[in-house]
C-alpha cells in the first residue's frame, strides 16, 4: 500500500516558505504522493495553485487532487488545468473528482447544487474529450494542451454510497473512499462496494482503491486534531461536529500505525493521510513512523 500526505490547505499559518517546504519534505520520502483538497468558503487555500507550486518544486511524488468538486466548476477549464499541471509535473498527475457536500461552496461560484450527480457524469465525458485532443464541437479547436500522460491521466471518483459508486465505476479508474476516524470497517464497506460494482459493470481487473483519515503528530496533537475536525464538520450541524470530534483518536504514533494497518487490511492500494496542522512534525514524524 502506497502512502501519501494531503497538504494542510485549511490552516492560517501557511505562507510561501511553509507551502514549498511541505512539498519538498513530502518529496524526500518515504511518501508516494502529495494531495490537496478543495473548498471555496471558509479560510482555505486554492487547491490548483497549491498543487502547481508543489509540482514545480518536487520531482518524484504523484500530484493528486483530492478532490475537484466538479459540478461547481467548468469541466473544460478543469481538464485544461489538469493537463497543464501534468506538463509542469512531467506526467505525475492524478485527478480525483466528486460532488462534494457543501452547498455554500456551490453558491459561492453561482453553480446549481441540484442534479449534481448527473452533471458529474456528463462533465467527466467532457474532460476525457479534452484530454483526447478532440474538438468540443464541430469546427472548434482542441482545448489542449496535450499532457505527458495524454488521455490516460488517472481519474478517480470520490464516492461513498452504493449509488454513487455504481455510477462512478462506469468511468473512473478507481474509488477514493474515506473513513476519517481511521477504522477498518468504514474503509472495508466502501472498498467492497467498489469491487462489487466494478465487477457488475463488466470492468476487467479491479478498481484502484484509495483511503484516507485525519491525524496529527504536532505538539498538543489531540487538541489540535479534535479542534480541526470540529471546525471542518461544523457545516453538518453541532451534533455531527461534536460526534466526529470525539471520535478522533489518531494523535499518537501507535494509534496512527493501527489506522494505517486498518486501511491496508481493508484492501487499499493507497492511503492519503490528512494532517490537522501545518506543523513540520506532521511530515517529519510521519516519515519516521512509516519509513
Secondary structure, 3 states (H helix, E strand, C coil): CEEEEECCCCCCCCCHHHHHHHHHHHHCCCCCEEEECCCCCCCCCCHHHHHHHHHHHCCCCEEEECCEEHHHCCHHHHHHHHHHHHHHHCCCEEEEEECCCCHHHHHHCCCCCCCHHHHHHHHHHHHHHHHCCCCCCCCCCCCCCCCCCHHHCEEEEECCCHHHHHHHCCCCCEEECCCCCCCHHHHHHHHHHHHHHHHHCCCCCCCEEEEEEEECCCCCHHHHHHHHHHHHHHHHCHHHHHHHHHCCCCCCHHHHHHHHHHHHHHCCCEEEEEECCCCCHHHHHHHHHHC
